[in-house]
């Protein structure tokens, strides 16, 4: 099972969501966008076990994936 955590606007927009089974982050994103079409037009970053990822990353049992909205520094 993958633990999915949503933050900010993503949490407000999607609320509680069902996490599809996926072997890697590319598959997870594809499945989430199919299930929740609003994600197609939404910018977000991904973190796996508290590390930002930009490339396809394998997902293991009980890992935590976070969907993070864009942020700005200041």
N, C-alpha and C positions, 0 to 999 in steps of 0.2 A: 504494500500500500504506500502511495505517495502522499505526503502531507503537503497541502497547498495553502499558502498564506497570501492574502491580498492586502494591499495597503492603499490608503488615500482614496482617490476618486474611483479606482478599480473596485474597492470594497463597497463603496456607496452604490456604484452602478450595478454590480453583479450580485452583491450579497453573498449568501452561502451557495457554493457551486459543487457539483459532483465532479470528482476527479477521475478522468478516464485512465485506464492502464496504459502506460507508455514505457518503452525501453530507453528512450532518450528525449532530450529537450525539444528537438525538431518535431518529433512525433507528437509530443505533448502539446506544443503550440498549435500544430495543425488540427488536432482533435478538439482543442478548446475553441479555436476559431470556427470550427464546424458547428459545435454545440452552442456557442455564444457569438453570433455574427457581429455583435457590437465591437468585439475585439479586433475585427478586420481594420477598423478605422481608428484604433486606439494605440497610442505609443506606450510601450512599457519595456522595462528591462527585466531580466531574469537573474535570480540568484539561486544557487543550489548549495544547500548546507552553509548558508551565510557567505558564499563567495559569488561575486558577480561573474556571469558567464556570457561570452559573446559568440562562442562557437558551440556546435552541437556537443552535448555532454551526456554521457550515459547516466541513467537514473537507477539507483539501487533501492532495494526494499527499505522502507521507513526513512527515506531521505526527505528533506524538506525543500520544497520549491517555493520561492517567493516571486510574485508578480509585483514589480515596483513601478509606479507612475514616474514620468519624467520629473526631474527636480532641477532647481537652479541654485547655484551657490551665491554667496554674498557675504 
